Amino acid sequence: MTHLSALQVRLSNERNYLAKAKTAGERELRKVWVAQIEKEISAEQAFTGLVEQEISDFELLAALLEG
């Protein structure tokens, strides 16, 4: 597992915890944590040169069939 994929799993988990937060204080804290993880993911993508691209299923299939 790469550092980036570990961050993405952590973000997913934190979003789940945020959705299940019981108090306003917990929600605010988890919102901060989610924002920090999102920022760290952006930094990791920039460092590795990876940029998430929006591509449709059809575009992906066409690209795979070309090569």
Protein Blocks (a to p, Z undefined) as FASTA:
>chain_A
ZZklmmmmmmmmmmmmmmmpcbfklmmmmmmmmmmmmmmmmmmmmmnopacddddfklmm
mmmmmZZ
